[in-house]
C-alpha cells in the first residue's frame, strides 16, 4: 500500500509581535469594528425619533416631539455607553494577558503567539472609537454647512436625518429647519465623551475585579497555610 503523503502543517502566525505599521492598521481595524454597533444603534433610534415626529400631530418641533426624540437619542447614548463599557473590560483583560506574555518573553519564554496586541486597553481608544462613530455626522455636517441655500442643502439635510439624525435633530429643534449643518458638529462631542468615559470606566471596573480576585486567592492560600500549621 502506498503511504499517504504527510499533511503539511499550517504556518502559525505570530500576532503578538506586529511591526509598527501592522500594529497601526490592526488598531484601525479593531476600532472601526467596535464603532459599528454603536453607530447603528444611534441610527436606528434616530429613525425611531423621526417616526415619532411623523406620528405626533401638530407642527414640527412641538414639546412632545422634542421630549420623545430626546429620549430616543438618549437611549442611543445609553447603548453606546453599554457597548464601550464592555469593550473597555475586554481590552483591559487583553492588556493583562499581554503583560504576562511580555514578562515571559523577557525571561526567554515564548508564549502567546495568538495574542492580539491591538486589542489591549489604551485610555485613548474609547475617545477614538467615539470619533469614528461620529464620522458620518462630521462628513454630512460639513457638506450641509458648506452648500449654498439651495435644494442641495435639503438633500444634504435629508441624508443627515437618515444616517445621523442624532446630530441634526437637536439643532433643528433649537433653530428651525433651515439651521446650518455646521451646528451638528457640536453633537459629535456626545459619542466621543460617552464612548471614552464608558470605555475607561469598564476598564477600571475590570481592574478592580481582577484585584479583588487576586486578594481572594491570596486569602484562600493563606488560610490553607494556617490550617496546615
Number of C-alpha atoms within 10 A of each C-alpha: 3 4 5 6 6 6 6 6 6 6 6 8 9 13 16 18 16 14 9 9 9 13 17 12 12 17 18 16 12 14 20 16 12 19 22 13 16 24 23 16 18 28 21 20 21 28 21 17 24 19 13 17 20 12 10 13 11 11 8 16 19 13 10 15 23 19 12 17 27 17 14 22 24 17 16 23 23 17 17 25 23 18 19 30 26 18 23 31 24 18 23 25 19 19 21 15 17 20 13 14 19 18 14 14 13 10 9 9 11 12 15 18 13 12 18 20 19 23 21 22 23 15 16 12 23 28 22 20 26 29 22 23 27 24 16 17 26 23 12 25 25 17 18 25 19 13 15 10 12 8 10 13 19 15 12 19 26 16 17 25 20 16 21 29 26 31 30 29 26 19 21 18 17 11 13 13 15 12 17 21 25 18 18 27 20 13 19 22 16 17 26 19 18 21 32 24 21 24 34 24 19 22 26 16 17 20 16 11 13 14 12 12 12 12 12 12 12 12 12 12 12 11 12 11 10 9 8 6 6
